[in-house]
Amino acid sequence: MKYRVRHLTRYEYVEPVSLCHSIAHLKPLQSRRQRCQSSQIRVDPWPAVMREHEDFFGNRVNYFSIQQAHSALEVTATSEVEVSSSVLPNAGKTPPWERMISRIYDRGDGLMANARIYTLPSPQIPLDSAARAYASVSFTPGRPILEATLDLMGRIYREFEYDPHSTTVATPVAEVMAQRRGVCQDFAHIAIAGLRGVGLAARYVSGYLETLPPPGQIKLQGADASHAWFSLLVPDLGWVDFDPTNDRIPGEQHITTAVGRDFQDVTPLRGIFYGGGTHDLIVAVDVNRIAD
C-alpha cells in the first residue's frame, strides 16, 4: 500500500522568540516492510542551519536552528511511503519466551547482543512491579513467546480504557497502571514495562495510522494523529510489532517513523527556544492512499 503523509506542527507565541534549536523525527524509516520513496521537511521561518543524521537507534533525525526573531514556527513534513503487510507464523509454535532471554546473552549473536539495551529501564519506562506482575499473567512458564505477547496485547486492549483526556506525555507508567486508562503512548509504555520486567527486549515505535479506513471497516483509534505501538524481539523472526490500542499486529495501515527505548527517544518535534512566553500548539496529520 502506498501513502502520502503530511504532518504539520505550528507554534504561535505570545512574544517573539529570538532563537530556537529543534530536532524532528518525522521522516519514515526504511525497513523490510516499509520503503520511504520521498520525504521533505519545510520549516518556516527558514532556518539558518538544517541537517540530517542517523541516531543510535537508526532513526532519521533532522536538526534545525532558527536564529532570527519570530512569532510563529511551522514545520511541515511530507512523505510518500510504501508499506507491506506482515506475515507471522503460528503463534503457538514459536519458541518458549524464556529461550529468548537466554539468547539475548549469546555473545555470538549480534542482533541479540545489540538488543540488550531494550531490556533495561529507560527515562519514561522505569522498572515497575505492577507492570511486571501484569505481564506475568500472560507469560506463564514455557508459553510460546508470540502467543504470550498476543495475549498481553489483547488484555491491555480489553482492560485499559482509551481516554485522550486522562494523561499527558509525562504521565508515569505507575499512574497509568493504577488508573487503567490512557492513550496509545501509555499502552505501549505499559506493555514495554511489563515485557522488560520479565526479561525480554521491547522497544517503542512511533508512526501513523491510515486516516481513512477501507470501506466497511471501523475507523481505528489514533487516526489523524501520531500513533504509537511496541515491538518485541522474537527469536528467528526479528522485531515483531504489536498495537495494543487496536489489538492487532501492525500491517499495511501502520507507517513507522522512529523506534527507541520510549517516547522520549522518538518525539516528533522537540527543542529549546529563547523568549516567546506562552504558546499555542496546532498539530494536523493527514494520511492518504496513493492510487497505483
TORKOL-4160 file (C-alpha; in steps of 0.2 Angstrom, whole numbers, padded with zeros to 4 digits, m for minus):
292
<pt num="1" X="0000" Y="0000" Z="0000"/>
<pt num="2" X="0006" Y="0017" Z="m0005"/>
<pt num="3" X="0003" Y="0033" Z="0006"/>
<pt num="4" X="0006" Y="0051" Z="0006"/>
<pt num="5" X="0008" Y="0058" Z="0024"/>
<pt num="6" X="0008" Y="0076" Z="0029"/>
<pt num="7" X="0012" Y="0081" Z="0047"/>
<pt num="8" X="0010" Y="0099" Z="0051"/>
<pt num="9" X="0016" Y="0107" Z="0068"/>
<pt num="10" X="0013" Y="0125" Z="0071"/>
<pt num="11" X="0018" Y="0135" Z="0087"/>
<pt num="12" X="0011" Y="0153" Z="0089"/>
<pt num="13" X="0020" Y="0163" Z="0103"/>
<pt num="14" X="0013" Y="0177" Z="0113"/>
<pt num="15" X="0030" Y="0186" Z="0112"/>
<pt num="16" X="0044" Y="0185" Z="0099"/>
<pt num="17" X="0056" Y="0170" Z="0100"/>
<pt num="18" X="0074" Y="0176" Z="0097"/>
<pt num="19" X="0082" Y="0159" Z="0094"/>
<pt num="20" X="0077" Y="0141" Z="0094"/>
<pt num="21" X="0086" Y="0124" Z="0091"/>
<pt num="22" X="0075" Y="0109" Z="0087"/>
<pt num="23" X="0076" Y="0091" Z="0082"/>
<pt num="24" X="0062" Y="0081" Z="0072"/>
<pt num="25" X="0058" Y="0063" Z="0070"/>
<pt num="26" X="0046" Y="0065" Z="0055"/>
<pt num="27" X="0054" Y="0055" Z="0041"/>
<pt num="28" X="0048" Y="0037" Z="0039"/>
<pt num="29" X="0060" Y="0023" Z="0042"/>
<pt num="30" X="0067" Y="0011" Z="0029"/>
<pt num="31" X="0063" Y="m0007" Z="0034"/>
<pt num="32" X="0059" Y="m0024" Z="0027"/>
<pt num="33" X="0041" Y="m0020" Z="0027"/>
<pt num="34" X="0042" Y="m0001" Z="0023"/>
<pt num="35" X="0050" Y="0009" Z="0009"/>
<pt num="36" X="0051" Y="0028" Z="0010"/>
<pt num="37" X="0051" Y="0034" Z="m0008"/>
<pt num="38" X="0052" Y="0053" Z="m0003"/>
<pt num="39" X="0052" Y="0064" Z="0012"/>
<pt num="40" X="0054" Y="0083" Z="0014"/>
<pt num="41" X="0053" Y="0094" Z="0029"/>
<pt num="42" X="0049" Y="0113" Z="0027"/>
<pt num="43" X="0052" Y="0125" Z="0041"/>
<pt num="44" X="0045" Y="0142" Z="0042"/>
<pt num="45" X="0054" Y="0154" Z="0046"/>
<pt num="46" X="0069" Y="0147" Z="0035"/>
<pt num="47" X="0082" Y="0140" Z="0047"/>
<pt num="48" X="0100" Y="0146" Z="0047"/>
<pt num="49" X="0106" Y="0128" Z="0050"/>
<pt num="50" X="0097" Y="0112" Z="0045"/>
<pt num="51" X="0105" Y="0095" Z="0043"/>
<pt num="52" X="0100" Y="0077" Z="0044"/>
<pt num="53" X="0109" Y="0062" Z="0053"/>
<pt num="54" X="0105" Y="0044" Z="0059"/>
<pt num="55" X="0104" Y="0042" Z="0078"/>
<pt num="56" X="0109" Y="0027" Z="0089"/>
<pt num="57" X="0093" Y="0018" Z="0085"/>
<pt num="58" X="0094" Y="0020" Z="0066"/>
<pt num="59" X="0081" Y="0034" Z="0065"/>
<pt num="60" X="0082" Y="0048" Z="0053"/>
<pt num="61" X="0084" Y="0064" Z="0063"/>
<pt num="62" X="0083" Y="0082" Z="0057"/>
<pt num="63" X="0091" Y="0096" Z="0067"/>
<pt num="64" X="0087" Y="0114" Z="0063"/>
<pt num="65" X="0091" Y="0131" Z="0071"/>
<pt num="66" X="0082" Y="0147" Z="0068"/>
<pt num="67" X="0092" Y="0162" Z="0073"/>
<pt num="68" X="0080" Y="0177" Z="0069"/>
<pt num="69" X="0066" Y="0184" Z="0079"/>
<pt num="70" X="0049" Y="0175" Z="0075"/>
<pt num="71" X="0032" Y="0175" Z="0082"/>
<pt num="72" X="0027" Y="0158" Z="0075"/>
<pt num="73" X="0035" Y="0142" Z="0070"/>
<pt num="74" X="0028" Y="0130" Z="0057"/>
<pt num="75" X="0036" Y="0113" Z="0052"/>
<pt num="76" X="0028" Y="0103" Z="0038"/>
<pt num="77" X="0034" Y="0085" Z="0034"/>
<pt num="78" X="0028" Y="0077" Z="0018"/>
<pt num="79" X="0032" Y="0059" Z="0014"/>
<pt num="80" X="0027" Y="0046" Z="0002"/>
<pt num="81" X="0029" Y="0028" Z="0008"/>
<pt num="82" X="0025" Y="0010" Z="0003"/>
<pt num="83" X="0020" Y="m0002" Z="0017"/>
<pt num="84" X="0018" Y="m0021" Z="0015"/>
<pt num="85" X="0008" Y="m0032" Z="0027"/>
<pt num="86" X="0016" Y="m0043" Z="0040"/>
<pt num="87" X="0015" Y="m0062" Z="0039"/>
<pt num="88" X="0018" Y="m0071" Z="0056"/>
<pt num="89" X="0020" Y="m0090" Z="0059"/>
<pt num="90" X="0008" Y="m0100" Z="0070"/>
<pt num="91" X="0009" Y="m0091" Z="0087"/>
<pt num="92" X="0008" Y="m0107" Z="0097"/>
<pt num="93" X="0023" Y="m0115" Z="0088"/>
<pt num="94" X="0035" Y="m0101" Z="0092"/>
<pt num="95" X="0049" Y="m0104" Z="0105"/>
<pt num="96" X="0046" Y="m0103" Z="0124"/>
<pt num="97" X="0048" Y="m0085" Z="0129"/>
<pt num="98" X="0062" Y="m0090" Z="0142"/>
<pt num="99" X="0073" Y="m0095" Z="0127"/>
<pt num="100" X="0073" Y="m0078" Z="0121"/>
<pt num="101" X="0080" Y="m0072" Z="0137"/>
<pt num="102" X="0095" Y="m0084" Z="0136"/>
<pt num="103" X="0098" Y="m0079" Z="0118"/>
<pt num="104" X="0100" Y="m0061" Z="0122"/>
<pt num="105" X="0116" Y="m0065" Z="0131"/>
<pt num="106" X="0123" Y="m0076" Z="0117"/>
<pt num="107" X="0139" Y="m0066" Z="0113"/>
<pt num="108" X="0139" Y="m0074" Z="0096"/>
<pt num="109" X="0123" Y="m0067" Z="0090"/>
<pt num="110" X="0125" Y="m0049" Z="0085"/>
<pt num="111" X="0106" Y="m0045" Z="0084"/>
<pt num="112" X="0103" Y="m0051" Z="0101"/>
<pt num="113" X="0118" Y="m0043" Z="0109"/>
<pt num="114" X="0113" Y="m0026" Z="0101"/>
<pt num="115" X="0095" Y="m0028" Z="0108"/>
<pt num="116" X="0101" Y="m0029" Z="0126"/>
<pt num="117" X="0098" Y="m0010" Z="0128"/>
<pt num="118" X="0080" Y="m0013" Z="0126"/>
<pt num="119" X="0079" Y="m0025" Z="0141"/>
<pt num="120" X="0085" Y="m0010" Z="0153"/>
<pt num="121" X="0074" Y="0003" Z="0161"/>
<pt num="122" X="0073" Y="0020" Z="0152"/>
<pt num="123" X="0069" Y="0038" Z="0156"/>
<pt num="124" X="0050" Y="0035" Z="0154"/>
<pt num="125" X="0049" Y="0017" Z="0157"/>
<pt num="126" X="0057" Y="0013" Z="0174"/>
<pt num="127" X="0056" Y="m0004" Z="0182"/>
<pt num="128" X="0038" Y="m0006" Z="0188"/>
<pt num="129" X="0032" Y="m0020" Z="0199"/>
<pt num="130" X="0014" Y="m0018" Z="0194"/>
<pt num="131" X="0018" Y="m0019" Z="0176"/>
<pt num="132" X="0029" Y="m0034" Z="0178"/>
<pt num="133" X="0015" Y="m0043" Z="0188"/>
<pt num="134" X="0003" Y="m0038" Z="0174"/>
<pt num="135" X="0013" Y="m0046" Z="0161"/>
<pt num="136" X="0017" Y="m0061" Z="0171"/>
<pt num="137" X="m0001" Y="m0067" Z="0169"/>
<pt num="138" X="0002" Y="m0069" Z="0151"/>
<pt num="139" X="0020" Y="m0075" Z="0152"/>
<pt num="140" X="0017" Y="m0092" Z="0161"/>
<pt num="141" X="0032" Y="m0104" Z="0161"/>
<pt num="142" X="0035" Y="m0112" Z="0144"/>
<pt num="143" X="0022" Y="m0102" Z="0135"/>
<pt num="144" X="0026" Y="m0098" Z="0116"/>
<pt num="145" X="0033" Y="m0081" Z="0115"/>
<pt num="146" X="0022" Y="m0075" Z="0101"/>
<pt num="147" X="0006" Y="m0082" Z="0109"/>
<pt num="148" X="0010" Y="m0074" Z="0126"/>
<pt num="149" X="0013" Y="m0057" Z="0118"/>
<pt num="150" X="m0003" Y="m0058" Z="0109"/>
<pt num="151" X="m0012" Y="m0062" Z="0125"/>
<pt num="152" X="m0004" Y="m0047" Z="0134"/>
<pt num="153" X="m0009" Y="m0035" Z="0119"/>
<pt num="154" X="m0027" Y="m0041" Z="0120"/>
<pt num="155" X="m0028" Y="m0039" Z="0139"/>
<pt num="156" X="m0022" Y="m0021" Z="0138"/>
<pt num="157" X="m0035" Y="m0018" Z="0124"/>
<pt num="158" X="m0049" Y="m0025" Z="0134"/>
<pt num="159" X="m0044" Y="m0019" Z="0152"/>
<pt num="160" X="m0037" Y="m0002" Z="0149"/>
<pt num="161" X="m0049" Y="0012" Z="0143"/>
<pt num="162" X="m0044" Y="0024" Z="0129"/>
<pt num="163" X="m0046" Y="0041" Z="0136"/>
<pt num="164" X="m0036" Y="0056" Z="0127"/>
<pt num="165" X="m0040" Y="0067" Z="0142"/>
<pt num="166" X="m0033" Y="0056" Z="0156"/>
<pt num="167" X="m0014" Y="0058" Z="0153"/>
<pt num="168" X="m0001" Y="0068" Z="0146"/>
<pt num="169" X="0016" Y="0064" Z="0138"/>
<pt num="170" X="0024" Y="0065" Z="0155"/>
<pt num="171" X="0012" Y="0053" Z="0164"/>
<pt num="172" X="0021" Y="0039" Z="0173"/>
<pt num="173" X="0019" Y="0021" Z="0170"/>
<pt num="174" X="0014" Y="0018" Z="0188"/>
<pt num="175" X="0000" Y="0031" Z="0186"/>
<pt num="176" X="m0007" Y="0023" Z="0171"/>
<pt num="177" X="m0006" Y="0006" Z="0179"/>
<pt num="178" X="m0016" Y="0012" Z="0193"/>
<pt num="179" X="m0030" Y="0021" Z="0184"/>
<pt num="180" X="m0031" Y="0009" Z="0169"/>
<pt num="181" X="m0034" Y="0022" Z="0156"/>
<pt num="182" X="m0023" Y="0032" Z="0144"/>
<pt num="183" X="m0019" Y="0034" Z="0125"/>
<pt num="184" X="m0008" Y="0024" Z="0113"/>
<pt num="185" X="0008" Y="0031" Z="0121"/>
<pt num="186" X="0003" Y="0024" Z="0138"/>
<pt num="187" X="m0002" Y="0007" Z="0132"/>
<pt num="188" X="0014" Y="0005" Z="0123"/>
<pt num="189" X="0024" Y="0010" Z="0138"/>
<pt num="190" X="0014" Y="m0002" Z="0149"/>
<pt num="191" X="0017" Y="m0016" Z="0138"/>
<pt num="192" X="0036" Y="m0012" Z="0136"/>
<pt num="193" X="0037" Y="m0010" Z="0155"/>
<pt num="194" X="0030" Y="m0027" Z="0158"/>
<pt num="195" X="0040" Y="m0036" Z="0144"/>
<pt num="196" X="0056" Y="m0029" Z="0151"/>
<pt num="197" X="0051" Y="m0033" Z="0168"/>
<pt num="198" X="0050" Y="m0052" Z="0164"/>
<pt num="199" X="0067" Y="m0050" Z="0155"/>
<pt num="200" X="0063" Y="m0048" Z="0136"/>
<pt num="201" X="0069" Y="m0035" Z="0124"/>
<pt num="202" X="0055" Y="m0022" Z="0119"/>
<pt num="203" X="0055" Y="m0006" Z="0110"/>
<pt num="204" X="0044" Y="0009" Z="0107"/>
<pt num="205" X="0038" Y="0013" Z="0090"/>
<pt num="206" X="0031" Y="0029" Z="0084"/>
<pt num="207" X="0021" Y="0032" Z="0067"/>
<pt num="208" X="0004" Y="0035" Z="0059"/>
<pt num="209" X="m0012" Y="0026" Z="0055"/>
<pt num="210" X="m0021" Y="0027" Z="0039"/>
<pt num="211" X="m0033" Y="0042" Z="0040"/>
<pt num="212" X="m0047" Y="0034" Z="0031"/>
<pt num="213" X="m0051" Y="0015" Z="0034"/>
<pt num="214" X="m0055" Y="0003" Z="0020"/>
<pt num="215" X="m0074" Y="0003" Z="0015"/>
<pt num="216" X="m0084" Y="m0007" Z="0028"/>
<pt num="217" X="m0072" Y="m0006" Z="0042"/>
<pt num="218" X="m0072" Y="0004" Z="0058"/>
<pt num="219" X="m0060" Y="0019" Z="0059"/>
<pt num="220" X="m0046" Y="0014" Z="0070"/>
<pt num="221" X="m0042" Y="0024" Z="0086"/>
<pt num="222" X="m0027" Y="0035" Z="0084"/>
<pt num="223" X="m0030" Y="0040" Z="0065"/>
<pt num="224" X="m0027" Y="0058" Z="0060"/>
<pt num="225" X="m0013" Y="0060" Z="0073"/>
<pt num="226" X="0003" Y="0052" Z="0078"/>
<pt num="227" X="0001" Y="0034" Z="0084"/>
<pt num="228" X="0012" Y="0023" Z="0094"/>
<pt num="229" X="0014" Y="0004" Z="0097"/>
<pt num="230" X="0028" Y="m0008" Z="0103"/>
<pt num="231" X="0039" Y="m0020" Z="0096"/>
<pt num="232" X="0046" Y="m0036" Z="0103"/>
<pt num="233" X="0062" Y="m0046" Z="0098"/>
<pt num="234" X="0057" Y="m0064" Z="0094"/>
<pt num="235" X="0070" Y="m0077" Z="0090"/>
<pt num="236" X="0072" Y="m0081" Z="0072"/>
<pt num="237" X="0059" Y="m0068" Z="0067"/>
<pt num="238" X="0067" Y="m0052" Z="0072"/>
<pt num="239" X="0057" Y="m0037" Z="0078"/>
<pt num="240" X="0038" Y="m0040" Z="0078"/>
<pt num="241" X="0026" Y="m0025" Z="0081"/>
<pt num="242" X="0010" Y="m0026" Z="0091"/>
<pt num="243" X="m0003" Y="m0012" Z="0093"/>
<pt num="244" X="m0012" Y="m0013" Z="0110"/>
<pt num="245" X="m0023" Y="0002" Z="0106"/>
<pt num="246" X="m0032" Y="m0008" Z="0092"/>
<pt num="247" X="m0027" Y="m0026" Z="0097"/>
<pt num="248" X="m0019" Y="m0030" Z="0081"/>
<pt num="249" X="m0002" Y="m0034" Z="0073"/>
<pt num="250" X="0003" Y="m0018" Z="0063"/>
<pt num="251" X="0001" Y="m0021" Z="0044"/>
<pt num="252" X="m0002" Y="m0010" Z="0029"/>
<pt num="253" X="m0011" Y="0003" Z="0039"/>
<pt num="254" X="0004" Y="0007" Z="0051"/>
<pt num="255" X="0018" Y="0018" Z="0045"/>
<pt num="256" X="0034" Y="0019" Z="0056"/>
<pt num="257" X="0043" Y="0035" Z="0058"/>
<pt num="258" X="0055" Y="0030" Z="0073"/>
<pt num="259" X="0060" Y="0017" Z="0086"/>
<pt num="260" X="0068" Y="0019" Z="0103"/>
<pt num="261" X="0068" Y="0015" Z="0121"/>
<pt num="262" X="0052" Y="0025" Z="0125"/>
<pt num="263" X="0043" Y="0041" Z="0119"/>
<pt num="264" X="0057" Y="0052" Z="0124"/>
<pt num="265" X="0068" Y="0045" Z="0111"/>
<pt num="266" X="0056" Y="0047" Z="0096"/>
<pt num="267" X="0047" Y="0063" Z="0099"/>
<pt num="268" X="0040" Y="0071" Z="0083"/>
<pt num="269" X="0047" Y="0088" Z="0087"/>
<pt num="270" X="0056" Y="0095" Z="0102"/>
<pt num="271" X="0069" Y="0108" Z="0106"/>
<pt num="272" X="0073" Y="0124" Z="0116"/>
<pt num="273" X="0069" Y="0142" Z="0112"/>
<pt num="274" X="0073" Y="0159" Z="0120"/>
<pt num="275" X="0058" Y="0171" Z="0123"/>
<pt num="276" X="0041" Y="0168" Z="0117"/>
<pt num="277" X="0032" Y="0167" Z="0134"/>
<pt num="278" X="0016" Y="0155" Z="0132"/>
<pt num="279" X="0012" Y="0147" Z="0116"/>
<pt num="280" X="m0002" Y="0139" Z="0107"/>
<pt num="281" X="0001" Y="0122" Z="0098"/>
<pt num="282" X="m0008" Y="0116" Z="0082"/>
<pt num="283" X="m0004" Y="0098" Z="0075"/>
<pt num="284" X="m0013" Y="0091" Z="0060"/>
<pt num="285" X="m0009" Y="0074" Z="0052"/>
<pt num="286" X="m0016" Y="0068" Z="0035"/>
<pt num="287" X="m0013" Y="0050" Z="0029"/>
<pt num="288" X="m0020" Y="0047" Z="0012"/>
<pt num="289" X="m0018" Y="0032" Z="0000"/>
<pt num="290" X="m0010" Y="0034" Z="m0017"/>
<pt num="291" X="m0018" Y="0025" Z="m0031"/>
<pt num="292" X="m0006" Y="0014" Z="m0041"/>
